[in-house]
Amino acid sequence: VDEHYNHLKTFKAAFTEIYQGDGISRTESGTLWLKKPARMRWEYHVPREKLFLIDSQTAYFYVTGDRQAKKTPAKNLDDLRSPLRYLLGKTKLEKELEGLSLAPDLTPLQPGDRVMRGVPKIMKDRVSEVVLEVSATHQIHRIMIHGVDSTITDFRFSQIEENVPVQDSLFRFTPPPGVDTIEDSQVTQ
């Protein structure tokens, strides 16, 4: 898996994000783009249009129709999606996840996939376990993040395209007319 992702320059996929916790169940979907170095764009389409973008230096969050967009330095970001941008960096899963091992007790969503689990070294105060579902071709199809507060955020990826042309402009945030961009230390949904 490390070898596969360390050789990618760009990544595009459809995603579904399922959140469960605190009596809430929410499903959202859209398109994810990643591009070296450390740039990502989550375009949410369903149920509501919104954008989460990291241009390698700054993170932005904007909900279509709002009068304000939020921004914060990427290094200060405390968001479950932000570590995913490092999928396109020189990383080793064993350095990111303590106790990384196969999880034969968990059934993959897609036949033939393998499931692994580990405890993240960063965000330990918020995340108790990360579960990865990986295909035979070493693509990550699913990332489940178990919160210490018993929440589960489940990212599922499909229609994966790798090393496809992706314009740099996709990772620049330009607020729509009449929308102010404000500094916010909590750029989350």
N, C-alpha and C positions, 0 to 999 in steps of 0.2 A: 504494500500500500504506500509506504514512504517513497519507494523508488518511482512508482506510478505518478504520484502527485508532485514530486520534486522536479519532474521533467515537463510539467504542464506550464504553459504560458498564459492560457485563458481557459475558462470553464463557463459553460452556460447550461442551465437546467430549469425545468419546471419544478416548483416546490409546493408542498403542502405542509403547513405548520399547524400542529394540533396541540393546544394547551389545555391541561386539566389541573385544577387545584382550587382551593378556597371556594368550593361550590360552583366554580365556573368551568364551563367547557366551551372552547372557542376553536373554530377551524378557519384558517385563512389560506389563500393560495396566490401564486404569482410566478414571477420569473427571477432567477438569481444569475448575476454575472460576477465573475471573479477575474481579475487580471493582475499579473505581476507588475509592480511590486505592491502588495498589500492593499489592493483596491477592490471594493465590492459594491454591488448595487442590488438591493432587494426591492423589486417592484411588486407591491401587493395589488391584486386586481379584485379579489373576492374576499370578504363581502364588501370591502370598502377600499377605494384607491388610496394608497399611501406609498411613501418612498423612504427607505433607509439606505443611506449612501455613505461610504467611506472613500475619500480620495487619497488615502495613505497618510494624510496629515490631520484631517478634520472629518468628523462624523456629522451627518445631517439627518433630521427626521422631519418629514412633512406629510400632513394629511390633506388630500385634495379638498379645497374649499375653505380650509382654515386661513386665518389672517396672519398667522405667524408660523415660521419654520424654526426649528431648534438646531443649534450647532454646539459642538464641544470638541476640544482637541482629541484625536483618536486615542492618544496614549492615556487619557483620563476616562475613557469609555468603560462603563460597567454594564455590558449588555451581552446576553447569551449568544447573540449572533456574531459578535466581533471576533472571537477566536477562529471562526471558520475561514477568515480571510487568509490565515496562515497555511491553509491547504495548498496554496501556491507558493510556498516558501521552502527553504531548506529546513525541514522539520523531521523529527522522528517521533512517531506516536509514543514510543516507550519513554521519551523525555517529557512528553506532555501529560501522559497518563500513568500514574503509579499502579503497579499490580496488573498491567495490561495482560489479558489472557483470553483464550477462547471461552465462550459461554454456551456450552452444549445444552444447558438447561433452558435456553431461550430459543424459541422457534422463529426463524427468519420469515419475513413477509413474502419474499420471493424464493421459490425453490432453487436450490443450488447455492444460495448465499450462505455466508458464515457470519456468526455473531461474536463480537468481542466486547469486553467491558474493562473499564479501568476508572480510577479516581483522578480527576484533574489536579495538577499541581497548583494551577491558578484558580481563583474563584472557589477555593475550598470552603469558604464561609457561606457560599450559596449553593454549591453543587456537590452532591454526595456521590454521584456515579454518572459516567457517560457510557452509553451502549452504541456500538457501531455495527451496522450491517454492511458487509462487503461482498461484492460479486466475485465470481471466479476470475474476472479480468481486472480485479483490484480496484474497482470503482466503489465509492461509498454511496450506498443507496439510501441509508437512513442513519440519523444521529438522534438518539434519545438522551435528553439531559434530565436527570433526576435531581430535583432540588432538595436541600436539607429540610425544607418546609413541606415536603411530600408533594410538591408540584411536579408535573412531567411536561416537558416541552419536546415534542416529537417532530423532527424535520424529515420529510420524505422527498427524495429527489428522483425525477424521471426525465425522459427526453434529454438525456445528458449529451452535450456536445463539447468536445475538448479541442483546444488549439485552433479555434475558429477565429476569424478576424473580428475584433471588438474595438470600436473606436474609443480613443481616450476621452472624447467629449461625453461619453456615457457616464463618466465618473466625475463630472463637474456639476455642481448644483447651481442652478440659476433660478432664483425665486420667481414665481409668476408675478405679473404686475399687481401692485397693491399689497404684496405679502412682505412682511418684515422678517428678517432673520435675527434671532436673539441668541445670546450666549446662555447655555443651560447646562448645568453639571449632570442632569439626569435625562439624557437623550434616549428615551425608551418609548415603547408603544403605550 
